[in-house]
Amino acid sequence: MKDRETIASELQTIAEDLNDLSMRLLSDAIEAGQTTRPPEEKNVSQARRAVEKAIHHLTSL
């Protein structure tokens, strides 16, 4: 069974991956000439924030 620190570390990696994906989606949208934030990027950012919240909960125990 994994401990809280290990899980928090894995979640941090996931949060970073989600951030990278979000930035790529924004870059792609800009290159495509879009002037609004893509809905998919909003969802990815929301998922990242949820993961960061889970990290906070695990590390504040």
PyMOL commands that set and color helices and strands:
alter all, ss='L'
color gray80, all
select helices_A, chain A and resi 4-31+39-59
alter helices_A, ss='H'
color red, helices_A
deselect
rebuild
show_as cartoon
